């Protein structure tokens, strides 16, 4: 399969990274190290951050190499608008379909699915 031109480079285990946007319990700009890389066509990362928090299933657009982070701080490398727009679209869709949701490990669980699970537990008497 040909690599897309806009696809960022794939990181390797042990690479130093910087959190490029606020994640749960990890503020933007926190340094970390890639602990695990998984996926074939949709690469996700597990990162151990300097503040003691380990986060799994992180999208490549949510972390940056130190060089990319330095360019971003200088204003030469802005946040990927497609990735940011996709996150806003996902959040907006969840809000339109039932409002909000819950973010776990950087992944949004739509409120619709949370409501379905709650209804199923109630039906089963749990």
N, C-alpha and C positions, 0 to 999 in steps of 0.2 A: 504494500500500500504506500502510495506517495505521501510524503510529509507535507502538511499545509504550510504555506509561507508565513502565516500569522501565528503558527503554533510555537509557544515558547520551548526552549530547550528542556529536555528531561533531566532532572537532577538525579544524583546517585546517593546511595547510603553513605552517610558521613559528611555530606556537603553542608557548609555553613549557609544559613538562610536568615532572612529578616522578615518578620510578620508585616505584610504590606497593607493590611487593614485590620481593624479591631475584630478579634474573635472572642468567643466566650472565655473569660479569665485570662486573655492574652492581649495586651494593648498593642496598638500599631507601633512598629519600631523595635519590638522585642527580638533579640537575637535568639537563634536556635540551631539545632543540628538535625538533619534528616536521619531518622532511625529506620524507616522502612519505606520502600517504594512498591506499590502494588497496582495491578491493572494492566490490560493489554492495549486497548484503544482509548480508555478513559483512565489516565494515570492519576492516582491519588497518593498522598504522602502522609506519613506519620512523623511528627516533628516533636522533639523534646526541646522546650524553650528554656531560656536562662532563668525565668522566674519560677521554675520547678514544675510547670504544667506541661503535660504531654497531650497533644491533640492529634487525633487520627482523622483520616478521610479529608484531608485538606486539598483543595484545588490548587493547581500551579499558579493561578492568577492571584491567589491570596498570600503567596510568599514570594520573596525576591532574593536574588543573590546579593552579596554586599556591593558589588559593582552596580547592579541595577538600582539598588537602594540609594547609593551615592548620586547617581544620575537623577533619580527622582527628587532628591532633596535639593539638587541644583536647579531643578525645574526643567531639565531636558527630557525626562522620561516620565510622562504622566501615567496615571492609573489607566489600565486597559479599559476603554469605554465600553467595549462589547461585553466584557466580563461584568463590569459594574452594572450595565443595563440589564444583563441577564438576571443578576441577583435581584434587582429592583422589580423586574417583571415577575419573577417567581414570588416575591413577597406580595406584590400587588395582586397577583392572581389569587393568592391564598386569602388576602383580605377581601377581595370581591366575592369569593366563594364561601365565606363563613368567618372571615376575620382572623388575622394573626396566624399563630402557630407557635411552635416551639423549636428552637435551634439547639441541636445536639451535635457536638463535634464539628461545628461549622456547616451542618446540613439542616435545612429547614424541613420540619415535619408539618405539613399543612393542617390547619385547624379542622378541616373536614375529616381527615383521618383520625385525629384525636377524638372527635365527636363520635365517629363510627365505632371506635374501640370502646368508648365509654358506654354506648348503647348496647354493644354486644355483651359487655360485662354485666350490665343491668338485666338483660334478657336471661343470662345464665345464672343469675342470682349471686354473683360474686361481689 
